[in-house]
Amino acid sequence: MTIGGKMRSIQAYVRIRRAAIALVCVLMIATVGAPASSAAAAYPAPTGLNSKFQSETTIALSWAAVTGATSYRLQRADNAALTGSSYYTITGTTADVRGLKPDTTYYFQVRVIDSAGVGVSDYSPKIAVKTKPKLILPPISNPLRVATYNITCDYCFAGLPNELPWSGRKNAVVQTIVTQKPDVLGVQEASSARLKGDTSPTAPAQFEDLVQGLNAATVPYKLTNSKRNNCVVHTTPYQCVYQYQGASDGTKILYNSATVDLVSQGSLKLVTQPGASDRYFAWAILRQRSTNKSFFFGNTHLIDHMSDPSFFDLRQKQASQIVATIAAKNTSKLPVIMVGDLNSNKWTSPSNAPYDVLTKAGYIDPLGNTYRNDFPSSGATAEKTIRANFESFNGFNRKAPARNNYGNGTYMDYIFTSSMRVAEWENVVKIDTSGNFVGTIPADHNMVRADVQLP
C-alpha cells in the first residue's frame, strides 16, 4: 500500500473511532440519566407548601407530609427563576428560614430526598412569600437597663496568657459595669470567701470588694443580700451552724439605689450531687423609681462540666427548680427578668436543656438564639442588637471570639424576659478594629446587657 493509501486508511479509522466514542458517550448519558428519572418519580411531589408567619427576617413554612418520606429539600431564592438558590435539608414538614432581608419577596419549593440527599420526587409548586417591612418603633420611655456578668472568681486564677488575678483586673470589671451602668445586675462567681492572700480579720469577700469599687466610682450600687453564708455567723463557713440568711454564695444581685428600690429578696440552694459545688438561685422584687413599677429579677449560675451527662440532667433539674421558685415567689404576677450563666449553649448535646425549660415556661430569649441555629428565630424580641455575633465566653483570649457573618453567637450567659419590649441588647466588649480586646480583659465572660420597658 502506498503512503497516501496508508494515510487515507488511518484517517478513515480515526473517523470511525471518533464516531464510536461519541455513540458510547450518548449511551452512557442515557444510561446514567434513566435511574435519576425513575428515582424522581419514587414519591409524589409534596403538596400544601405555605407560610402562615413572616417577620422582618424569618419566614415560617409548612407542607403536607408525603407518606414514607423521611427528609425533604427546601429550595429558596429571591427571584422567580430560582437562580442562586439556597437549599435546606429538613427532617419534618416545617421550617423556619432565617437571616432574610426585610420587605423582600422570596420563592420556595420543596421535594422529597433520600438518605443520601438524592431527590426522589419532583418539586412542589413554587410559592412566593414576602418578609415584613422593617418596623420602626418609637423609643421606649423610662428604660430599665439589666445585665448579667460572670466576673471570674478570685480563686479561679489559672495563669492564662492574657489573664490577671482579681487584684489586676478588678478595675476593668468595675469600669465595664460603670460604663454600662445597669439598673440591676446579676453577677456570678463573685466569691463569698475572703480575698485570696488577705488573712486579716476584716478582709473583704470578692463581692464586697466589687461593691466597694463601684461605690468608689460614685455609682451607689447595693446588694440585695449582703450575707456571705447561711450560717449563724454568716462571715465564715468554718464550724457553720446552719441558719438561712438568704445568702447565695457568688451569685449576687446588685442594684443602682439611685434608680431602683428593693422590695424583697431571697435565694434557693439548687439540687446538686455529692462532690459538686453548690449552686444558687438568687431573686429579688424591685421597684423602678421612674415608673413606680415593680418587677421580679432572678439570677443563677448552674452547674458546669458541660460534657458530663449527669451534669446535663442536673442543669435541667436546676432550671426546673428556678421556674417553680419564680412561680411561688412571684405571686403578684410581676414582669420577670431572669439572667445568669446557664453553663449550657445551643451546641450542647443532646440539647440546651435549661434554655428549653425556661422558654417552655414562657420566658423569652430576646435574641431568639435557638438550638443549632445562628440566625434569630421568629420569636426574637430584641429591636436592636450590638455584637450579638460575639461569644459570651471569651476564655481570656486576646481576640474576642465571634461567629462572623452570623446573627447570633454562642451563649452561656443569658437574659430572659416575660412579655415586654427589649429595645436594645448588647454583648459588652471593648475591642479594636481587629476584634482584639483593648487593655485588660476584665473576666473570662463578657457582660451581657439589655434595655427593657416594663409593661
C-alpha positions, 0 to 999 in steps of 0.5 A, spaced: 500 500 500 502 506 498 503 512 503 497 516 501 493 509 501 496 508 508 494 515 510 487 515 507 486 508 511 488 511 518 484 517 517 478 513 515 479 509 522 480 515 526 473 517 523 470 511 525 473 511 532 471 518 533 464 516 531 464 510 536 466 514 542 461 519 541 455 513 540 458 510 547 458 517 550 450 518 548 449 511 551 452 512 557 448 519 558 442 515 557 444 510 561 446 514 567 440 519 566 434 513 566 435 511 574 435 519 576 428 519 572 425 513 575 428 515 582 424 522 581 418 519 580 419 514 587 414 519 591 409 524 589 411 531 589 409 534 596 403 538 596 400 544 601 407 548 601 405 555 605 407 560 610 402 562 615 408 567 619 413 572 616 417 577 620 422 582 618 427 576 617 424 569 618 419 566 614 415 560 617 413 554 612 409 548 612 407 542 607 403 536 607 407 530 609 408 525 603 407 518 606 414 514 607 418 520 606 423 521 611 427 528 609 425 533 604 429 539 600 427 546 601 429 550 595 429 558 596 431 564 592 429 571 591 427 571 584 422 567 580 427 563 576 430 560 582 437 562 580 442 562 586 438 558 590 439 556 597 437 549 599 435 546 606 435 539 608 429 538 613 427 532 617 419 534 618 414 538 614 416 545 617 421 550 617 423 556 619 428 560 614 432 565 617 437 571 616 432 574 610 432 581 608 426 585 610 420 587 605 423 582 600 419 577 596 422 570 596 420 563 592 420 556 595 419 549 593 420 543 596 421 535 594 422 529 597 430 526 598 433 520 600 438 518 605 443 520 601 440 527 599 438 524 592 431 527 590 426 522 589 420 526 587 419 532 583 418 539 586 412 542 589 409 548 586 413 554 587 410 559 592 412 566 593 412 569 600 414 576 602 418 578 609 415 584 613 417 591 612 422 593 617 418 596 623 420 602 626 418 603 633 418 609 637 423 609 643 421 606 649 420 611 655 423 610 662 428 604 660 430 599 665 437 597 663 439 589 666 445 585 665 448 579 667 456 578 668 460 572 670 466 576 673 471 570 674 472 568 681 478 570 685 480 563 686 479 561 679 486 564 677 489 559 672 495 563 669 492 564 662 496 568 657 492 574 657 489 573 664 490 577 671 488 575 678 482 579 681 487 584 684 489 586 676 483 586 673 478 588 678 478 595 675 476 593 668 470 589 671 468 595 675 469 600 669 465 595 664 459 595 669 460 603 670 460 604 663 454 600 662 451 602 668 445 597 669 439 598 673 440 591 676 445 586 675 446 579 676 453 577 677 456 570 678 462 567 681 463 573 685 466 569 691 463 569 698 470 567 701 475 572 703 480 575 698 485 570 696 492 572 700 488 577 705 488 573 712 486 579 716 480 579 720 476 584 716 478 582 709 473 583 704 469 577 700 470 578 692 463 581 692 464 586 697 470 588 694 466 589 687 461 593 691 466 597 694 469 599 687 463 601 684 461 605 690 468 608 689 466 610 682 460 614 685 455 609 682 451 607 689 450 600 687 447 595 693 446 588 694 440 585 695 443 580 700 449 582 703 450 575 707 456 571 705 453 564 708 447 561 711 450 560 717 449 563 724 455 567 723 454 568 716 462 571 715 465 564 715 463 557 713 468 554 718 464 550 724 457 553 720 451 552 724 446 552 719 441 558 719 438 561 712 440 568 711 438 568 704 445 568 702 447 565 695 454 564 695 457 568 688 451 569 685 449 576 687 444 581 685 446 588 685 442 594 684 443 602 682 439 605 689 439 611 685 434 608 680 431 602 683 428 600 690 428 593 693 422 590 695 424 583 697 429 578 696 431 571 697 435 565 694 434 557 693 440 552 694 439 548 687 439 540 687 446 538 686 450 531 687 455 529 692 462 532 690 459 538 686 459 545 688 453 548 690 449 552 686 444 558 687 438 561 685 438 568 687 431 573 686 429 579 688 422 584 687 424 591 685 421 597 684 423 602 678 423 609 681 421 612 674 415 608 673 413 606 680 413 599 677 415 593 680 418 587 677 421 580 679 429 579 677 432 572 678 439 570 677 443 563 677 449 560 675 448 552 674 452 547 674 458 546 669 462 540 666 458 541 660 460 534 657 458 530 663 451 527 662 449 527 669 451 534 669 446 535 663 440 532 667 442 536 673 442 543 669 435 541 667 433 539 674 436 546 676 432 550 671 426 546 673 427 548 680 428 556 678 421 556 674 417 553 680 421 558 685 419 564 680 412 561 680 411 561 688 415 567 689 412 571 684 405 571 686 403 578 684 404 576 677 410 581 676 414 582 669 420 577 670 427 578 668 431 572 669 439 572 667 445 568 669 450 563 666 446 557 664 453 553 663 449 550 657 449 553 649 445 551 643 451 546 641 450 542 647 448 535 646 443 532 646 440 539 647 440 546 651 436 543 656 435 549 661 434 554 655 428 549 653 425 549 660 425 556 661 422 558 654 417 552 655 415 556 661 414 562 657 420 566 658 423 569 652 430 569 649 430 576 646 435 574 641 431 568 639 438 564 639 435 557 638 438 550 638 443 549 632 441 555 629 445 562 628 440 566 625 434 569 630 428 565 630 421 568 629 420 569 636 426 574 637 424 580 641 430 584 641 429 591 636 436 592 636 442 588 637 450 590 638 455 584 637 450 579 638 455 575 633 460 575 639 461 569 644 459 570 651 465 566 653 471 569 651 476 564 655 481 570 656 483 570 649 486 576 646 481 576 640 474 576 642 471 570 639 465 571 634 461 567 629 462 572 623 457 573 618 452 570 623 446 573 627 447 570 633 453 567 637 454 562 642 451 563 649 452 561 656 450 567 659 443 569 658 437 574 659 430 572 659 424 576 659 416 575 660 412 579 655 415 586 654 419 590 649 427 589 649 429 595 645 436 594 645 441 588 647 448 588 647 454 583 648 459 588 652 466 588 649 471 593 648 475 591 642 479 594 636 478 594 629 481 587 629 476 584 634 482 584 639 480 586 646 483 593 648 487 593 655 485 588 660 480 583 659 476 584 665 473 576 666 473 570 662 465 572 660 463 578 657 457 582 660 451 581 657 446 587 657 439 589 655 434 595 655 427 593 657 420 597 658 416 594 663 409 593 661 
